[in-house]
Amino acid sequence: MNRIFAIGDIHGCYDQLQALMGKVPIDLEHDRLVFLGDYIDRGPDSFKVVEYLINLKREYRNTVFLKGNHEEMLELYLQGMEMMNFVRNGGHHTLESYSRHSGENNTDLIPHSHLDFFESLLLFYETENYIFVHAGLQKGVPLEKQKTDDLLWIRNGFIRTRYKFGKLVIFGHTYFKEPLIQPNKIGIDTGAVYGNKLTCIELPDMKFYQV
């Protein structure tokens, strides 16, 4: 692979996702595309975002999708667990989005293809030089022994640490107005759903694309 493009938290912002993908100069044959999770909740159209990503994967095999804490909350909601937690954290926007797109003959609110997508999400993705994760890592813990709760939810302990993880960590989850660039990590959740920007980083050149 020549380059890696990583995209931060989308949160149902379908128009920004489309616009960003139109700006990213990706080579569909040689480059890799990594999404860092939180595709749903809070934004206006989670259904369209997930549908777009599913179709993208069909056309472009070199795509990696990570799991975010909002996908975990949806998973628990569908199991009848912590339902109000999901709703309170923007899940009601997701339910409304899926309700708008479910046909009269569709008894399932979330299509099976979308459920398969959610079940396929990875907790992290590692290359020779980078670790991609939704929220972050616990220092001093091998990657394969990291707790799911930390991979999806950790904030301050990871953000503040200068610990060297062996590879540069690319993450989302914690909102910054501009990408957080530190020697050991780069954060690219720039708050698209809060009226700010959706961000993509190109590696190894450290170029940023935003809408």
N, C-alpha and C positions, 0 to 999 in steps of 0.2 A: 504494500500500500504506500502511495506517495505521501498523502496528507491525511490528517484526521480533522474533521469538523465536529465540534460539540455544541449543542444547543441547550440553553437553560430552561427554566420552568415556564411552561406555556399557559397553564391554568385556563383552558377554554378560550384563549384568544386566537381564534381561527384566522381572522384577517391579518393579524401581525405575523402569524406563522407563514401564511402564504406569501406575504410581502418579503419576509426574511429569506425564505427559500429562493425567491426570485433574485436576491442579491448575492447569495453564496455561490462562488465560482467552483462548484464541485465537479470533479471528473467522475462520472458514474461508473467507469470501468476500473479506476485505480484508487480512488480515495475511499475513506470510511467515514460514516456519519454516526455520531453517538448522541442520543437524547438522554437527558439526565433525570427524567421523571417529572411527576406532577403535571400531567397532561390535562387533568380535569379539575373541577371545582372553582368557584368564585367568578370565573369568566363567563361570557355569554353563550358559548357553544362548544361544550365538551364533546358532544356527539360528533360534530364536524371535524374536530381536531383528531379524535381517535380514528374516525373513518379515513381521514387523509393519511394518517400514519400507517394504517393497515395497507392501504393502496400503495403507499411509497415502498413498503417492504416487499410487496409483490413485484414491483418493477425494479427495485434496487436492493440486491441481496446484501450488499456491504453496509447494512444498517444495524445498529445495536440500540435496544431500548432498555433503559434501566427503570427500576421501580422507585416511585416516590412515596412519601408518607401518605399522600392523598389517595393513591391507589390502594395502599394498605387499609385506609379507613373505609374505602368503598368495599373492599373485600370483606371486612368485618361487618359492615352494614348488610351486605347480601347474605351473610350467615346469621343475621338477627342479633348481632352483638354491637354494643356501643353505637347504637343507631343515632342517638341525639348528638353524639360527638361528631359524627359525619355531617349531619345536617347543619350544626352550628358552625362548622368550619368550611362553609361554602358548598356543601353537598347538595343543598336544595337547588342551587343553580344547575348542577349536573342532572338532577332528577327532572327539572323543568326542560332542560335541553333534550334529554332522551324522550320525554313525553311528547314534545313537538314533532319528533321524527319517527315515532312508532305508529305504524299504520293500524287501521281498524281491525285487520285480521291478525295482528301481531299481539299475542297474549303475553309475550315476554318484553318487559320494558327495555332490557339491554340485550341486543342481538347476540347470538352465540359466537359470531366472529369477533365481537368486542370482548366477550368473556374470555375467549381463547387468547386474545391479545393481552389482556390483563394477567392471565395465568402464565404467560410466556416471559414476563419481565424479569430481568436479571437484577441481582442486588449490587453487583459491581462488575466492572470490566477492566481488565489489565492488559497493557501492552508492554513492550520492551522499556519504554521510557515514562509511561503514565499510568495512573490509577484513576478511573472514572467512577464516581459514586454520587448518590443523590445528596446526602447531608454531610458526610465526613467520616472520619476514623478516630478510634481511640489510640492514643500514642502507646507504643510498646507492645501492641497486640498484633500478631501475624494476620495477614489479610484473611486467610481462610478461617481464622478463629474470631473474627470480629462479630459482635452481636448484631442481629438484624435491627434491633431498636436503635443502636448507634448509627448504623449505615443509613437509616431512614430519618432519624430524628435529631441527632446530636447537633448542638450549636456552639455555645460559648467555649466549652472545653477544647473543641477542635479549632475554632476560629482564632483563639488566643495563643495556641501553642506554636512554638518554633521548632518543634520536633521534626526531624527529617525522616520521612516515611520510606526512603529508599528510591522513590520515584515522585515526580510532581503529581499532586492530587488535583484533579479537576472536579468541581462540585457545584451544586445548586443549593436549593432549600432556603438559605439565609439571604435575605434581600439586601442588596447594596444598590445605591443610585448609579454607580459605575462599577465595572468589574473590580474585584478585590485581587490584587496581584502581590503575592508574597513569594519568598524563595522556595517555600515548601508546598504552596497551594495557590490555586486560582479559583475564585468564586464568580460564577456567571449568571446567577439569578439577579436580574436587574429590574424586577418588579413590573413586568409587562401588564399584569392584571391590575396594578395600582396606578395605571396611567403613565408609567415610565416606559422602558424599552425592553424588547426581546433581544437577547444577545446570542451570537455564535462566535466561538473562538476557532481560529485555524491554527493547527499545530503541524510542524514545530515552529512556524514563523511568528507565532503570537500576534496574528492579525485579528482584529475584532470587526464583526459586522453587526449592525443594529438597525432596528426599525421601531 
